[in-house]
Amino acid sequence: MPEIAMVQAINLALARGMAEDERVIVLGEDVGVDGGVFRATDGLFARFGADRVRDTPLAEAGIGGISVGLAAAGFKPVAEIQFSGFIFPLIDQLNNHASRFRTRTHGHLTCPLIIRTPCGGGIHAPEHHSESPEAMFTNIPGLRVIIPSSPRRAYGLLLAAMRGADPVVFMEPTKLYRGAREEMTDDGKDLPVDRCFVLREGTDVTLVAWGAMVPEALKTAAEWEAKGVSAEVIDVATLKPLDAETIVNSVRKTGRCVIVHEAPLTGGFGGEIAARVAQDAFGALLAPIERIAGYDTVMPLPSSRTSICPTRRASAAPSRAPWPTHEHIQPARSRRGFAGGRDRRLACRRRRSCRRRRAAARGRDRQGGGRGALAALGIHQASPGKAA
């Protein structure tokens, strides 16, 4: 069984999808003769011809509009946007048309299109080539958002998307194009969408990640195992619709949850997952939910990235590097540690101690005319009957 990279797995899935269904059309900038900027469509032009592999002008809004029109006419377009930083002109077509066809026509029409785009940083590229805008698309009802984390899952999920009947934004982590390799064959088997994948079982903490952060989470889990910490690793894979049940059930078992993504922290999809866990598994939590994410800033130039990449432990504060690595995911200790019930007992003891001190201070204030409060401010009064 050959070992292949993720970009090769995507190429195999595209070729198989086109061979199975003549309605599948690939279009985008340089996808034809050149085979795409990352060679994801290499060889498809020679095999299927110019009618089914179409080079387009540098006009992302046009690519989106053409794709919606093709889908409405009965084709299955698979459009490539060279980098996710250029995908924003498509939001108009995706939000106002592609995602609404099924409800707008009461189910008579669907819009089976796929928008493929590389995403994420870590490849020493400019900011428009290193974006992670997945959260923007998860807010569009009727749109499916998929981010694979391995060659096998990229192959199976892309096949499932092409065999489906609804619009999909398929975001491919650029860092994993040739950085992730595994043994697999072109067997034509798709993988289920709209569900998470539990990649590693654990009992102490749940690590939730997607895309390029999944390998980092697996490395972290392996490191923690050597320290006696059992981590469960979940690959979200399909962000929208979210398989919250798998995540919630895991957190109910482990009692702790760490969510890792490279997109900026504020408004990142990790916040939605944290809200679902807090809503459905609050009683099972033994420690606060942690989010480890990117900075709330534009991706800096490659020469500046390492200087702003913090190495603080997640137990001190969520690390917000431009792209988190497994070094930023560390097991929480002390109050948020892995001692289970002992953590809660210590926290209760501290709260009781604080309440006793506050009650004692209030009692002194009432008895001494407020001298306790004044003393706390550094103002000392003479006792009654004594000279000042």
N, C-alpha and C positions, 0 to 999 in steps of 0.2 A: 504494500500500500504506500503510495508516494506521499511525501510531506510537502505541502504547498502553503504559500502565503495567502493572506486574506484577499489581496487584490486578484490573485489567480482564482480563488474560489468564487469571487464575484463575477469574473469573466466566464467561468464555467456555468454559473447559474443563468447568466444572460443568454449564453449560447443555447442552453437546454430549453429555456423558456421560449426563445424565438423558434427553435426547432419544433416544439410541441404545438405552438399556436401561431399561425401566420398573421394574426392580428397584432402581435407584439411588434412595436416599432421603437427603435432606439434613436434618439436625437439629442443634439447638444453641440457645444463648441469643440471642434477638433476631435469628435468621437469617431469620425469615419476613417479617412486615410491615415491619420496619425495615431488612431487607437486611443485617444484620450490623453490628458496631461499626465495621468498616472498609469496609462496603458490598461485601464480596466476594460476597455472595449477593443483591445488589440485582436485583430483577425476577424472580427465580425463583419467588417465591410467586405472583405474578400469572400467570405462564406455566404453572406446573405444579400449582398448587392446594395447599390445606392438607394434603391426604393425603400429599403427597410432600415438602413443605417444612414441617417441624414445629418450632415454638417450644417450648423445654423450660423447666422451672424452673431456678433457679440451683443446680444440683446436679450437679457434674462426675462424681461417682461413679455417679449414676443414668444420666447420658449414656453412660458407659462400659458399664454393665451392659445398658442397652437396646440399644446397638449390637452387643454380643456376641450377645444374643438374636436380634436381627434377622438378623445374619449366619448364625447357626446355622439359622434358619428359611428361608434361601434368598434373603434380600434383600442388597443391597450398600449399607450405610449409610455416609454421609460425614458424620461428626460434627465440629462446630466447637467448639473450646475458645477462649474469647475471648482469653486471654493464656496463654503457656506457664507462667507462675507458678502457674496454677490447674490444671495438668494432673496433678499428683502423685497425687490420689486415684484416677486411672485406672490407675496402675501395677499395682494388685491385679488388675484385670480383664485387662489386657494380658499380664501375666506369668503369671498362673495359669490363664488360659482362652484368650484369643484366640490367643496364640502357640503353644499346645499342641494345638489341635484336630486338625491334620494328623497328628501323631505319636500323639496319644492314641487316635485312631480308625483307626490304620494306613492313613491316606490316604483313608478313606471320606468324611470331612467336612473342609471348609476353613473359614476365617473371613475372608471378603473384606470387611473393614471398613477405613475410612480415618479417622484422627484428624488433622484439620487444626488448626494453631495458629500464631499469630504468635510470633516469637521475636526475641531480640536487643535491644540497647540503641541509643542514639544518637537517641532521639526525644523526650527530655525527659519521660519517664514515670516513675512510681514503680517500686520494685524488682520487684514482682510482675508488672509489665508489661514487664520488660526482661531476662528470664531467658534463658539459653542452656543448657538441660539435655540436649542431644542425647546426651551420653556415657552418661547413665543408661539410655537406651533401646537403645543399641548393645550393652549387656551382656545383653539378653534374647534368647536363641536363638529363631528362628522369626519374629522381627519385623523388618520392613524399615524403615529410617530414611532419609528423603530430605529434602534441603534445597536448593532451587533458588537460582539467583543472577541470573536474568534473566527477563523476561517469556516469551520463547520456551521456555526450559527449564522454567519453572513450568507452562506450558500443556501441553507434551509429556509431562513426567513425571507430572503429575496425571492426564492421560488414561490413561497406561500403568498407573498405580496403580488406577484405576477399572476397567480392563479385566482386571486380574489377579485372583488367587484367594486372596491371602494378606493378612494384616493389615499396614497401613502407618501409620507416624507421619510425617506430611507437615508439616514445619516451614517456615514462610514468614517470611523476614526482614522485620520491620516497617519497617526503614529503607529497604528497597527497594520497598515497596508502591507508592509514587508517586515514589520517587527513581530507579528504574530504568525506562527507557523504550526501546523499540526497535520497528522496523517489523516487523509480522507480520500474518498473516491467520488466520482461523478455518478452517483447512483440515482439521482432524480428524486430523492426523498426530501420533502419539505419538513419544516418544523412548525409547531403550533404557535400562532401569534396570540397576542392579548394575554400572555402568561409570563411569569417570571421563571427563571431556572435556578434551582438550588444547586450550586456547584460544589459545596462542601458543607457537611453536617457539623453542627457545633452545639454547645450547651451553655456557654457563658456570655456571649455577645453576638449580635447579628450585624454583619457588615453588608450594607446595601450599596450597589454601584452599577454603573452601566458604561458601555464604550471602553475607552482606554483606561478607565479606572478599575476595571474588573481584574486585569492581571496584577495591578498594584494591591488590590484587596486580597488576592490569593497569596501574594508574597507576604503580606502582613499576617495573614492567618497562619502561614507556615512558621513565621518568626515567633508568633505568640504561643504556638503549640510547644515550642522548645522551652517556654517560660511557664508552662502549665496552664495556659489559657486556651479554651476551646472555642473557636470562632466559627460561626456559620456564615457562609458567603452566598449572597443572592445577586444574580445578574438580572436586572429589571428587564432588559432587552426591548420590550414594548412599553414605552412610557405612556402612550395613550391609545386605547383604554388601559388603565393601570390595573394590574392584578394585585390589588391591595390585600386580598385574602392571604396569599402566600407570605407576604411580609409580616402581616399582623400575627399570623399563627407562629411564625418564627420568633417574633419578639415576645409573645406570650410564653414561649418555651425558655428563651434566654434571659429575658428581663432587661436587656440593654440593646441599644440601637445606635449605630454610627452610619451616617449617610455620606457618601463621597461622590463629588462630581467636579468637573473642571470649569463649568460655567460660573459666572459671578454668584456670590452668596445671596445677595438681595434679589428676590424674585426668581431664584433658581428652583428647579423642579424638586430639589431636596426638601424645600419648605412644604410642598404638597404632601410628600410622603410622610414627613414629620407630623403634619396635621392629622393624617389618617391614622397613624400609629397612636398619637395622643388621644384621638377620639375613640378608637376601638380597643386599645390595649393599655389604657392609662393605669388601670389597677395592677397590671403585671410589671410595670416599670420599676426597676430597682435603682435607676440613675437617670438623670436628664438625657434627652436625645441629643446627640452630637451631630453637627453638620460640618464637614470639611470641604471647602470649595475654593474657587478662584477669587482674586481681588475684584472689587467693584470698580474696575478701571478698564480702559482699552488695553488690549494685549500690547506690551512694550516691544521695542525692537529686539531682535535676537541677542544683540550684544549687551542689553541691559537686563535680561531676564534673570540671570543667576544672582544678580546683586539684590533683587527684591524677593527672592524665594526664601521665605522663613523656614526655620527648622524647629519651631516650638512644638512641644508635645500637645496632642489634642486634649489632654487632661487639663492643661493650663488655659488654652483658648483654642477655638477652631482655627486651623491653619488655613490661610487664604493665599496660597501661592498661585501664580498664573496657571500652572497645571500641577495638581497635587501628585505626589509619589508615595510609595508605601512607607517612606521614612516619616511622612507627616501623620501617619495613622498609628498612634501608639496606645497601648492599653491604659485606660484611666486608672488612677490609684486613689488612695486615701478615701475621701468621702464618696467618690464615684468608682471605687475599686471593685474587685471581683470577690469580695468576701460575703456577698449575699445578705442574709439577715443581720449580720454584724454591722454592716453599713447603716441600716435603718435604726438599729438600736443606738449606735453612736449619735446619729442625727437627732433622735428623740431625746437623748440625754443632754445634748447641747441646747436644744430648745427649752427643755425644762430648766436647765441652769440659767439661761438667759431670762426666762420668765421670773424665776426667784429673785435674781438680781434687780430686775426692774421693779418688782413688787416691794422689795426692801427699800429701794431708793424712793419710791412713792411714799412709803410709810415714814421715812425720815423727813421727807419734805412736809408732810402733814403735821408731824409732831414738832418739828423745829422751825416752823414758819418759813419753809422753803430754803433752809440753809443748805440742804443736800444739793438742790439744783444750782444754787449760787456757787457752791464749792466746786461743782463740776465745771463751772465756767472760770474757775480760778479766783473767785471773790469770797473772802473769808470774813464772817461776822463774829463779833465777840459774843460769848455766852451771857445769858441774863445774870445780873448781879456781879459781873466782872467788869473791870475797866477795859475800855477799848484800847 
